[in-house]
């Protein structure tokens, strides 16, 4: 193909392109083109102009290089007359310079875009209008502050600013008062800055995640001024804790796998994945910071004499961890927080131990699925195994907050398998059945299956409960076996008393023998002995009723320590102990009414009534209610209120600690009831008259259903309708002063060994 033909062909092609572009421009002016078509045309034009514009912008530099090369070549030649040198080109007035200037001006000005205007209120000059929001068919105007673009400062200015900043940081020339004032100003600035950032994060967490990341990174910022570093770190820690509590979702975040990310996802889904990933990363970094701060409380390098008040950031970090555990127990890393608190609870600082154990107990009490309880009990069991007696009793006391009342029976899975087998059998027999019969059978099986699946959540809950109680009892048995003389025994006995109904049958004999040896120990407190007795009778009243055990020693122990409760100073402790006594009496004499001799029952009733004169009014009502329950269970006790049926087998001995040898059946309880019936408290008088008449269900002295249906121990917690039995905390009945005065006249000091005998003498003299 010749040169002429190529030139002609090129000309034809350019003409066609020119016509096509003209046609597209006409369609564009008429609005017939779509947006992606217009963008494609603009890209083609820009691509065509890019290379020539680049050459045009570089022409000045190319010209200078050319001049330098020419001058270099000419310098090597001989000197020539001036008129033989090339005249210099006036670049500023050349065509190329003017064309380049026009091109630069067009780039700077760029295309003129005009903002759309909407009907809205007038905005400030410093504000820039944004697209409005459409809510309920109405347009709500939006605006934002115009950001000023600052020009880059020269290096000299930057150096001067750094010098000024160093001068600000230098506080060596300030006096103490000026130093305090300067610190307050800087802390106030930091507080405002942090609060503004926090507000913006809470307003739009998904779009303001970089600000949250900046706050988390600020915790590790070493450039903070030492004067305000501690206060700033405390502000950041407290603020971030509340931010995470407010913005975390109500579910556990599961990060997507690589396969899930490789699939085509919507933009909203990708944004959500990115937000969750960023949130989880920052939350983990924040927890790592808190963990580092609280671990100093259990560090081996920590001095025992150090004051926790000096480590304010450490205590604040500990409180933040506790707050996160209690506020968002459903979220990620909750088990990690629980592990940290259990580990730190072995600290030697009392305040730290109390804070940790309080949060752990609250988390256990709020745990309804028992997943957290199972994990926590496992870790506590491990700590007790490793550290032994160095574990604080309050850590074991957290088990008392568990709300577990039943454990796994393993029945639900078997029921589900049975339903699935029946369903498969129905499908196999489908051909031999009518359509209606098949549909009815299938609907019934599906309904049963839904019911079983609904119970699966209960089964999962029961599974965690079983695992938790397994670890709890493992810890209790280890303490009973190896550390029975330590301070850990009290919470262990309380726990066994509370969870005795969940014990496995195979442990009953060992537990009863252990309790029998414990109640004989003299170092045990009254509360510990009561817990031992309560544990044994919970076992014997439940699945352990078939065990061939003589619990006489436990009856004697309870009878012996009964007088001690009237000398309890704390009203709350008194109510707790009396509640245990009344519950144990219910198990010993009402639930086991056929296995207890009448002489023993009468001795307990007599002693309880004698001691009631030294108790507060609310406690007296609880004792009388308990005696009423015993009277209903043992009809033969009417000999105590009927002189005609009194058994004369000896004189009553209130000073003996053996109920079987006290001869209580040869005495009467009418003196006690008559004196109680004279009480100014209406409820006490009502119960006393009711017992004098042998607890009738009808007649003038019967109790109303509201009063009669209440359990004895519920009177200790009574807050309604019983203004009749209310009294101020610790206030004894008006009999208490009379008995003390009687003992004073006799020249006898009131003690647990002679209190019953003195009350008997006081009644006989009254």
BELCOR-V380590 format. One record per pair of residues at least 6 apart in sequence whose ideal C-beta (glycine too) atoms are under 8 Angstrom apart, sorted by the first residue. I is the first residue (numbers start at 1). GAP is how many residues later the second one is. If there is no record, write none. Layout:
i=<I & I>
gap=<GAP & GAP>
This chain:
i=<24 & 24 & 27 & 28 & 28 & 33 & 53 & 56 & 56 & 56 & 56 & 57 & 57 & 57 & 59 & 59 & 60 & 60 & 60 & 60 & 63 & 63 & 63 & 70 & 74 & 91 & 115 & 116 & 117 & 118 & 118 & 118 & 118 & 119 & 120 & 120 & 120 & 120 & 121 & 123 & 123 & 123 & 126 & 126 & 127 & 127 & 127 & 127 & 128 & 128 & 128 & 128 & 129 & 129 & 129 & 130 & 130 & 130 & 131 & 132 & 132 & 132 & 132 & 133 & 133 & 133 & 134 & 153 & 169 & 171 & 171 & 171 & 174 & 179 & 182 & 183 & 183 & 183 & 186 & 186 & 186 & 187 & 187 & 187 & 187 & 190 & 190 & 190 & 190 & 191 & 194 & 194 & 194 & 194 & 195 & 197 & 197 & 197 & 198 & 198 & 198 & 198 & 200 & 200 & 201 & 201 & 201 & 201 & 201 & 201 & 202 & 202 & 202 & 205 & 205 & 205 & 205 & 206 & 206 & 209 & 209 & 209 & 209 & 212 & 212 & 212 & 212 & 213 & 213 & 215 & 215 & 215 & 215 & 216 & 216 & 216 & 216 & 216 & 218 & 219 & 219 & 219 & 219 & 219 & 219 & 220 & 224 & 224 & 230 & 230 & 233 & 234 & 234 & 234 & 237 & 237 & 237 & 237 & 237 & 237 & 238 & 238 & 240 & 241 & 241 & 241 & 244 & 244 & 244 & 244 & 245 & 245 & 245 & 245 & 247 & 248 & 248 & 248 & 248 & 249 & 249 & 250 & 251 & 252 & 252 & 252 & 253 & 253 & 253 & 253 & 253 & 255 & 255 & 255 & 255 & 256 & 261 & 265 & 280 & 283 & 283 & 283 & 284 & 287 & 287 & 287 & 287 & 287 & 289 & 290 & 290 & 290 & 290 & 290 & 291 & 291 & 293 & 293 & 293 & 293 & 294 & 294 & 294 & 294 & 294 & 294 & 295 & 296 & 296 & 296 & 297 & 297 & 297 & 297 & 297 & 297 & 297 & 297 & 298 & 298 & 298 & 298 & 304 & 308 & 308 & 308 & 308 & 308 & 309 & 315 & 315 & 315 & 318 & 318 & 318 & 318 & 319 & 321 & 321 & 321 & 321 & 322 & 322 & 322 & 322 & 322 & 323 & 324 & 325 & 325 & 325 & 325 & 325 & 325 & 325 & 326 & 326 & 326 & 326 & 328 & 329 & 329 & 329 & 329 & 334 & 335 & 335 & 338 & 338 & 338 & 338 & 338 & 338 & 339 & 341 & 341 & 341 & 342 & 342 & 342 & 342 & 342 & 342 & 342 & 343 & 344 & 344 & 345 & 345 & 345 & 345 & 345 & 345 & 345 & 345 & 346 & 346 & 346 & 346 & 346 & 346 & 346 & 347 & 347 & 353 & 353 & 353 & 354 & 356 & 357 & 357 & 357 & 357 & 357 & 360 & 360 & 360 & 361 & 361 & 361 & 361 & 362 & 363 & 363 & 364 & 364 & 364 & 364 & 364 & 364 & 364 & 364 & 365 & 365 & 365 & 367 & 367 & 368 & 368 & 369 & 369 & 369 & 370 & 370 & 370 & 370 & 370 & 370 & 371 & 373 & 373 & 373 & 373 & 373 & 374 & 374 & 374 & 374 & 374 & 376 & 376 & 377 & 377 & 377 & 377 & 377 & 377 & 377 & 377 & 378 & 378 & 380 & 380 & 380 & 380 & 380 & 380 & 381 & 381 & 381 & 381 & 381 & 383 & 383 & 384 & 384 & 384 & 384 & 384 & 384 & 385 & 388 & 388 & 389 & 389 & 389 & 391 & 393 & 393 & 393 & 393 & 394 & 396 & 396 & 396 & 396 & 396 & 396 & 397 & 397 & 399 & 399 & 399 & 399 & 400 & 400 & 400 & 400 & 402 & 402 & 402 & 404 & 404 & 404 & 404 & 404 & 406 & 406 & 406 & 407 & 407 & 407 & 407 & 407 & 408 & 408 & 408 & 408 & 408 & 409 & 412 & 412 & 412 & 412 & 412 & 413 & 415 & 416 & 416 & 416 & 416 & 419 & 419 & 419 & 419 & 420 & 422 & 423 & 423 & 423 & 423 & 426 & 426 & 426 & 426 & 430 & 433 & 469 & 469 & 472 & 472 & 473 & 473 & 473 & 475 & 476 & 476 & 476 & 477 & 479 & 479 & 479 & 479 & 480 & 480 & 480 & 483 & 484 & 485 & 489 & 489 & 489 & 490 & 490 & 490 & 490 & 493 & 493 & 493 & 493 & 493 & 494 & 494 & 496 & 496 & 496 & 497 & 497 & 497 & 497 & 497 & 497 & 500 & 500 & 500 & 500 & 500 & 500 & 501 & 501 & 503 & 503 & 505 & 505 & 508 & 508 & 508 & 508 & 509 & 511 & 511 & 511 & 512 & 512 & 512 & 512 & 512 & 515 & 515 & 515 & 515 & 515 & 516 & 516 & 516 & 518 & 518 & 518 & 518 & 519 & 519 & 519 & 519 & 519 & 519 & 520 & 520 & 524 & 526 & 526 & 526 & 526 & 526 & 527 & 527 & 527 & 527 & 529 & 529 & 529 & 530 & 530 & 530 & 530 & 530 & 530 & 531 & 532 & 532 & 533 & 533 & 533 & 533 & 534 & 534 & 534 & 534 & 536 & 536 & 537 & 537 & 537 & 537 & 537 & 537 & 537 & 538 & 539 & 540 & 540 & 540 & 540 & 540 & 541 & 541 & 541 & 555 & 555 & 555 & 556 & 556 & 556 & 558 & 558 & 558 & 558 & 558 & 559 & 559 & 559 & 559 & 559 & 559 & 560 & 562 & 562 & 562 & 562 & 562 & 563 & 563 & 563 & 563 & 563 & 563 & 564 & 565 & 565 & 565 & 565 & 565 & 566 & 566 & 566 & 566 & 566 & 567 & 568 & 568 & 570 & 571 & 571 & 571 & 572 & 574 & 574 & 574 & 575 & 575 & 575 & 578 & 578 & 578 & 578 & 578 & 579 & 579 & 579 & 582 & 582 & 582 & 582 & 582 & 582 & 583 & 585 & 585 & 585 & 585 & 586 & 586 & 586 & 588 & 589 & 589 & 589 & 589 & 589 & 589 & 590 & 590 & 590 & 593 & 593 & 597 & 598 & 598 & 598 & 598 & 599 & 599 & 599 & 599 & 599 & 599 & 600 & 600 & 601 & 601 & 601 & 602 & 602 & 602 & 602 & 602 & 603 & 603 & 603 & 603 & 604 & 604 & 605 & 605 & 605 & 605 & 605 & 605 & 605 & 606 & 606 & 606 & 606 & 606 & 606 & 606 & 606 & 607 & 607 & 607 & 608 & 608 & 608 & 609 & 609 & 609 & 609 & 609 & 609 & 610 & 610 & 610 & 610 & 610 & 610 & 611 & 611 & 611 & 611 & 612 & 612 & 612 & 612 & 612 & 612 & 613 & 613 & 613 & 613 & 613 & 613 & 613 & 613 & 614 & 614 & 614 & 614 & 614 & 614 & 614 & 615 & 615 & 615 & 616 & 616 & 616 & 616 & 616 & 617 & 617 & 617 & 617 & 617 & 617 & 617 & 617 & 617 & 618 & 618 & 618 & 618 & 618 & 618 & 619 & 620 & 620 & 620 & 620 & 620 & 620 & 621 & 621 & 621 & 621 & 621 & 621 & 621 & 621 & 622 & 622 & 622 & 622 & 623 & 624 & 624 & 624 & 624 & 624 & 625 & 625 & 625 & 625 & 625 & 626 & 627 & 628 & 628 & 628 & 628 & 628 & 629 & 630 & 631 & 631 & 631 & 631 & 631 & 632 & 638 & 638 & 639 & 639 & 639 & 639 & 640 & 640 & 640 & 640 & 640 & 640 & 641 & 641 & 641 & 641 & 641 & 641 & 641 & 642 & 643 & 643 & 646 & 646 & 646 & 646 & 647 & 647 & 648 & 649 & 649 & 649 & 650 & 650 & 651 & 651 & 652 & 652 & 652 & 652 & 652 & 652 & 653 & 653 & 653 & 654 & 654 & 654 & 654 & 654 & 655 & 655 & 655 & 655 & 656 & 669 & 670 & 671 & 671 & 672 & 673 & 673 & 673 & 673 & 674 & 674 & 675 & 675 & 675 & 676 & 676 & 676 & 676 & 677 & 677 & 677 & 677 & 678 & 679 & 679 & 679 & 679 & 679 & 680 & 681 & 681 & 681 & 681 & 682 & 683 & 683 & 683 & 683 & 684 & 684 & 686 & 686 & 686 & 687 & 689 & 690 & 690 & 690 & 690 & 692 & 693 & 693 & 696 & 702 & 706 & 710 & 715 & 715 & 718 & 718 & 738 & 739 & 739 & 739 & 739 & 740 & 742 & 742 & 742 & 742 & 743 & 743 & 743 & 746 & 746 & 748 & 748 & 750>
gap=<9 & 17 & 6 & 10 & 13 & 8 & 50 & 40 & 43 & 44 & 47 & 43 & 46 & 47 & 37 & 41 & 31 & 36 & 37 & 40 & 26 & 28 & 33 & 16 & 11 & 6 & 14 & 15 & 12 & 11 & 14 & 21 & 23 & 20 & 9 & 12 & 19 & 21 & 20 & 6 & 18 & 20 & 19 & 20 & 16 & 17 & 18 & 19 & 15 & 16 & 17 & 18 & 12 & 13 & 14 & 12 & 13 & 14 & 11 & 7 & 8 & 9 & 10 & 6 & 7 & 9 & 6 & 8 & 56 & 8 & 11 & 56 & 8 & 48 & 45 & 44 & 45 & 48 & 39 & 41 & 42 & 41 & 44 & 45 & 48 & 38 & 41 & 42 & 45 & 44 & 21 & 41 & 42 & 45 & 44 & 14 & 17 & 18 & 17 & 41 & 44 & 45 & 8 & 11 & 7 & 10 & 11 & 14 & 42 & 46 & 41 & 44 & 45 & 7 & 42 & 70 & 74 & 65 & 69 & 66 & 69 & 70 & 73 & 31 & 66 & 67 & 70 & 65 & 69 & 21 & 24 & 25 & 28 & 24 & 66 & 69 & 70 & 73 & 18 & 14 & 17 & 18 & 21 & 67 & 70 & 69 & 8 & 9 & 82 & 83 & 80 & 78 & 79 & 82 & 52 & 53 & 76 & 79 & 80 & 83 & 78 & 82 & 46 & 79 & 82 & 83 & 39 & 42 & 80 & 84 & 78 & 79 & 82 & 83 & 32 & 31 & 35 & 80 & 83 & 27 & 82 & 80 & 79 & 78 & 79 & 80 & 23 & 26 & 27 & 78 & 79 & 18 & 21 & 22 & 25 & 17 & 12 & 8 & 52 & 48 & 49 & 50 & 49 & 34 & 37 & 46 & 49 & 50 & 28 & 27 & 28 & 30 & 31 & 50 & 30 & 49 & 20 & 21 & 24 & 25 & 20 & 23 & 24 & 27 & 46 & 50 & 49 & 6 & 15 & 18 & 11 & 14 & 17 & 21 & 47 & 50 & 52 & 55 & 45 & 46 & 48 & 49 & 44 & 6 & 7 & 41 & 43 & 44 & 6 & 36 & 37 & 40 & 26 & 34 & 37 & 38 & 36 & 16 & 19 & 20 & 38 & 19 & 33 & 34 & 36 & 37 & 36 & 13 & 9 & 12 & 13 & 16 & 34 & 35 & 38 & 33 & 36 & 37 & 40 & 6 & 34 & 37 & 38 & 43 & 38 & 37 & 40 & 22 & 25 & 34 & 37 & 38 & 41 & 40 & 15 & 18 & 19 & 14 & 18 & 34 & 37 & 38 & 41 & 53 & 40 & 8 & 12 & 7 & 8 & 11 & 12 & 15 & 47 & 49 & 50 & 7 & 37 & 41 & 44 & 45 & 46 & 49 & 6 & 9 & 39 & 41 & 42 & 40 & 39 & 35 & 37 & 38 & 40 & 41 & 16 & 35 & 38 & 36 & 37 & 39 & 40 & 39 & 9 & 13 & 8 & 9 & 12 & 34 & 35 & 37 & 38 & 39 & 36 & 37 & 38 & 6 & 36 & 35 & 93 & 91 & 92 & 95 & 32 & 34 & 91 & 94 & 95 & 98 & 93 & 29 & 31 & 91 & 92 & 95 & 90 & 91 & 93 & 94 & 97 & 22 & 92 & 22 & 25 & 90 & 91 & 92 & 94 & 95 & 98 & 89 & 93 & 15 & 16 & 18 & 19 & 91 & 95 & 90 & 91 & 93 & 94 & 97 & 8 & 12 & 7 & 12 & 91 & 94 & 95 & 104 & 93 & 94 & 95 & 94 & 97 & 99 & 97 & 94 & 95 & 97 & 98 & 97 & 79 & 83 & 92 & 95 & 96 & 99 & 94 & 97 & 73 & 76 & 92 & 96 & 91 & 94 & 95 & 98 & 66 & 70 & 97 & 61 & 64 & 65 & 95 & 98 & 56 & 59 & 96 & 55 & 58 & 59 & 62 & 95 & 51 & 54 & 55 & 57 & 58 & 53 & 40 & 43 & 44 & 46 & 47 & 46 & 37 & 33 & 36 & 37 & 40 & 26 & 29 & 30 & 33 & 29 & 23 & 19 & 22 & 23 & 26 & 12 & 15 & 16 & 19 & 8 & 8 & 30 & 33 & 23 & 27 & 26 & 30 & 34 & 17 & 16 & 19 & 20 & 30 & 7 & 9 & 10 & 13 & 9 & 12 & 34 & 6 & 34 & 38 & 29 & 35 & 39 & 35 & 37 & 38 & 41 & 25 & 35 & 38 & 39 & 42 & 33 & 37 & 15 & 35 & 39 & 34 & 35 & 37 & 38 & 41 & 83 & 11 & 34 & 35 & 38 & 39 & 42 & 37 & 41 & 8 & 36 & 38 & 39 & 31 & 35 & 36 & 39 & 38 & 24 & 25 & 28 & 24 & 27 & 32 & 35 & 37 & 17 & 18 & 20 & 21 & 39 & 20 & 37 & 38 & 6 & 10 & 11 & 14 & 10 & 13 & 14 & 34 & 35 & 38 & 33 & 37 & 8 & 35 & 38 & 39 & 42 & 51 & 46 & 49 & 50 & 53 & 28 & 29 & 32 & 28 & 31 & 47 & 50 & 51 & 54 & 49 & 22 & 25 & 21 & 24 & 25 & 51 & 46 & 49 & 50 & 53 & 15 & 18 & 14 & 17 & 47 & 50 & 51 & 54 & 55 & 49 & 8 & 7 & 9 & 11 & 47 & 52 & 46 & 50 & 51 & 33 & 45 & 104 & 101 & 102 & 103 & 23 & 26 & 27 & 30 & 46 & 44 & 45 & 48 & 98 & 99 & 100 & 97 & 19 & 42 & 45 & 46 & 49 & 44 & 48 & 189 & 190 & 192 & 193 & 188 & 9 & 12 & 13 & 16 & 46 & 45 & 48 & 49 & 186 & 189 & 185 & 6 & 9 & 160 & 45 & 158 & 159 & 157 & 41 & 42 & 45 & 43 & 44 & 141 & 37 & 41 & 44 & 45 & 138 & 43 & 134 & 137 & 40 & 41 & 44 & 130 & 131 & 134 & 130 & 19 & 23 & 41 & 45 & 40 & 43 & 126 & 8 & 7 & 12 & 15 & 41 & 44 & 45 & 39 & 40 & 43 & 40 & 41 & 63 & 36 & 38 & 39 & 67 & 60 & 61 & 63 & 64 & 65 & 66 & 59 & 60 & 29 & 33 & 36 & 35 & 37 & 38 & 62 & 63 & 56 & 57 & 59 & 61 & 26 & 55 & 22 & 25 & 26 & 32 & 35 & 59 & 64 & 34 & 46 & 48 & 56 & 58 & 61 & 63 & 66 & 47 & 52 & 149 & 15 & 18 & 19 & 14 & 18 & 60 & 63 & 64 & 67 & 44 & 62 & 145 & 146 & 149 & 150 & 12 & 144 & 145 & 148 & 7 & 8 & 11 & 12 & 60 & 64 & 59 & 62 & 63 & 120 & 122 & 123 & 126 & 146 & 118 & 119 & 121 & 122 & 125 & 141 & 145 & 8 & 117 & 118 & 111 & 114 & 115 & 116 & 117 & 62 & 64 & 66 & 67 & 108 & 109 & 110 & 114 & 116 & 97 & 98 & 100 & 107 & 108 & 109 & 97 & 56 & 59 & 61 & 64 & 105 & 113 & 60 & 62 & 63 & 66 & 94 & 97 & 101 & 104 & 90 & 91 & 93 & 94 & 89 & 52 & 60 & 63 & 64 & 67 & 62 & 85 & 86 & 87 & 90 & 86 & 64 & 59 & 62 & 63 & 67 & 84 & 83 & 7 & 6 & 7 & 60 & 63 & 64 & 63 & 7 & 56 & 6 & 7 & 8 & 26 & 24 & 25 & 27 & 28 & 29 & 30 & 27 & 28 & 29 & 32 & 50 & 51 & 53 & 52 & 25 & 27 & 19 & 20 & 21 & 22 & 18 & 19 & 18 & 14 & 16 & 17 & 13 & 16 & 12 & 15 & 10 & 11 & 12 & 14 & 15 & 108 & 8 & 9 & 10 & 8 & 102 & 103 & 105 & 106 & 98 & 99 & 101 & 102 & 6 & 22 & 22 & 92 & 93 & 91 & 15 & 16 & 18 & 19 & 14 & 18 & 60 & 88 & 91 & 8 & 9 & 11 & 12 & 8 & 11 & 12 & 15 & 7 & 6 & 9 & 54 & 55 & 56 & 54 & 43 & 44 & 46 & 52 & 42 & 24 & 39 & 41 & 42 & 41 & 49 & 17 & 21 & 38 & 16 & 12 & 6 & 11 & 12 & 13 & 9 & 6 & 8 & 6 & 6 & 15 & 8 & 7 & 10 & 7 & 8 & 24 & 11 & 19 & 20 & 23 & 10 & 16 & 19 & 20 & 23 & 6 & 7 & 15 & 12 & 15 & 6 & 10 & 8>
